[in-house]
Structures are given as structure tokens and as C-alpha cells.
Amino acid sequence: MEHKVLVAYATKRGATAEIAEKIGEVLRNNGLQVDVLPAGQDRDITLYTAVVLGSAAYIGQWRKEAVTLLKENEKILSTIPVWVFSSGPTREGDPVELLKGWLYPNGLKQVIERIKPRGITVFHGAVSRDKMNFLERLMLKNVKSPIGDFRDWDAIAAWAGAIADELKKQAE
């Protein structure tokens, strides 16, 4: 069976969108048919045989577009392969360790458990001072969060490659 994969993302300033695009690129390079689309864009999830959903995370919460996509499509998502990622930490080190094991918002725990994603991860994010308002800059200063691009493109590509391998094995 040929897979058609949706890589849906919710982003605030574009960093998570770029992660989603990289995942889509790796999947395409592995021979899969892929659509990379914003999570808030209307679409028929039943057209896809697998979904990768990612959201920027701020103060332990996902963007509402990702939450809505997950909750409104729970039934279909529980019947197909799903992978989930969050992006956000902006310091050196393992992103899951930096977040003390946090992978997704606590309020989504039951939905995530019913969907049973094949993989859940957290990627480093990127923060640009130019794209932040005064209040956001002040908040980051108060929590001593560094500014910059901390995304690990090799880790993102490796995760996407593992997804491609699993989907290709299913298709055989």
C-alpha cells in the first residue's frame, strides 16, 4: 500500500514550520507522498494513511491549531500511524531532559494515549529577538532563556528517516 503522509504543524513565528518542512523533505526523499500543511488549514484527514503532527510549545502548551486538529480527528488518528513532536527549548542539551521529561501538554494526555502515536519527541526550537514583542523579550530575559536557533537538523532528519523506514516496511 502506498502511503500518503500529512505533516501538519502549528507555529508561532515559523521555526516549527521549518521543522515540518524538513520532515516532509526527508519523507519525500524516501519515496513517500507528503503534504506539509498548517494544522489550522481545513483538510480531510481520511485522505492520509499516516500523520506527523507538530506544534510549537510555549509555557507547556501547544498552539491551539494543533490541539484542535488532534481532538477533532482523534477517531481517524487512532486508526492510522501517527507521530507527534513538540518544538521549543532554546538551550544546549537534550530537549527532553531540559523539559524534565515533558513531551506534550498534560491536557492532551488522554487523547494522545487513545491515539497511541508510534513516536513522540521534542526538538529544540529557535527564537529571534527581531520577531518578538517587548513582553516576550522581557519574559525570556526573566527566565534567562537564550536567544538563537537551537534546532538540531541532524536529529530532525534522523527522526523523519525512522518514520520513512517504518512506513516503507508497512508498504512491503
N, C-alpha and C positions, 0 to 999 in steps of 0.2 A: 504494500500500500504506500503510495506517495504521500509524504507529509506536506501540509501547508501550515506554516507556523506564523502565529501572531506574536510579535514582540510589542507589547503595549507599555507605555511609560507615562509617568506623571512627574513633571519637572517644574521647578520654580523659575530658574534662570538659565536652563539649558544644559547643565552638566549631566543630569540623568538622561536627557535625550541623547547626548553624545555617547553615553554608555550603551544605551539601547541600540543606537546605530552601529556601534562596534559589534555587539552581539549579533545583530542582523547580518552584518558583513561576514562574520565568521560562519554563521549558519549557511548563508548563500554560497560561500567558498567551498562548503562541504556538500554542495549539490541539493540543498533544500530550498523549497519555495517559501519566501518570507515576506511578510508585510510588517513594517515598523511604523507604528501609528501612536498618536497621543491617546492615553487611556480615556479621555473625555470625548473622543470622537465616536459618534454612533457607528456601530458595525454589528454584523450578525456573527456572533461567536461560533455558531454551528458550522460556519464555513471552514473552520480551522480544526486540524487534528492535534494540535499542540499549542500551548500558550506560554510565553515568558512574560511575566508582569513585574515591572519595577517602579519604585517610587522614591523620590527624594524624601528624606526623613528630617523633620525639624522638631526638636524637643520631644522625641519619642513618638511622633505622629507622622503618618503618611499623608500625602496630598489627597484631597477629597475625591479627585477623579479616579485614582487607583482603588480607593476604598469602595466607591460606587461600582466600578467595574467588577470587583471581586464579589461583592454582596449580591448584585443584581444577576450575576451569571454563575452563582455558586453551583446550581444543579448541573449545568453542562460542564463546568470546570471540574466537577468531581468525577466525570466520566472520561476525561482525556488527560494526557500527560501535561503537567503544569510545573513550571519553575518560577521561583519568586526571588527578587532581590530588592534590597534597600540600598540607598547611597547616602552618604552624609559625613562620616567622620573626617575631619581635616587635620590630622596629625600623623606623625610617623608611627608605625607599629601595626599589628594585626587589628583590623577594624572590629572584629567580633570581640576580641579581648578589650579593646578600648571602650566598647559599649557594654562590657561586663556580661557578655552572652546574649545581649538583645539582638533579635533578628527581625522583628516586626512588631507593630503596636499590640499591646496586650488586649485591646478591644477587638482585635481580629483573630484571637487565638482559636475560638470555636469554629469560625468559618475556615480558617487555614487547616485545622485538624480534620474537618469534614472533606475538604478538597484533597488533602494528602499530597502536597507537592512532592515531586521527585527530588527537588533540591531547593534549599533556601540559603541565601548568603547575603553578606553585606559587603559593599565595595566602598572604598574611600571616595570622598566627594571633592568638589572644587568650590572655592569661594573667591570671588573677585570683589575687591573693595569698590571698584567702579560700578558694579551692579547692585550695590547695597544702599539702602537709605540710611539716614542718620541713626535711627533707632536700632536697626540691625547691626550697624558698626559698633554702637555702644554695647549691645548685648554680647557680641563676640569679644569685645575688649574685656568686659566684666568676667566672662568665663575663661578668659585667656586662650581663646581658640585661634590658632594661626590662620592667616590668610594665604591662599595659594591653591594650586592644583595638586592634589594628593592621589589622584586616580592611578591605579596600577593596571596599565593596559595589558600587560602580560597575564595577570591574574584574571582579568575580564575575558581575554581571548581563550585562556585555558578552560574557564568555566563554560563558555559557549561551545568550545570544541568537545567537551564531555557531553553536552546536550546533543550536539550533532551526532556523536558516536552512538549514543543511546537510541536516538530516533532512527538512524540508519540500520541499526541491528533489528529494531522492530519491523522495519520495512522488508527485511530479507525473508 
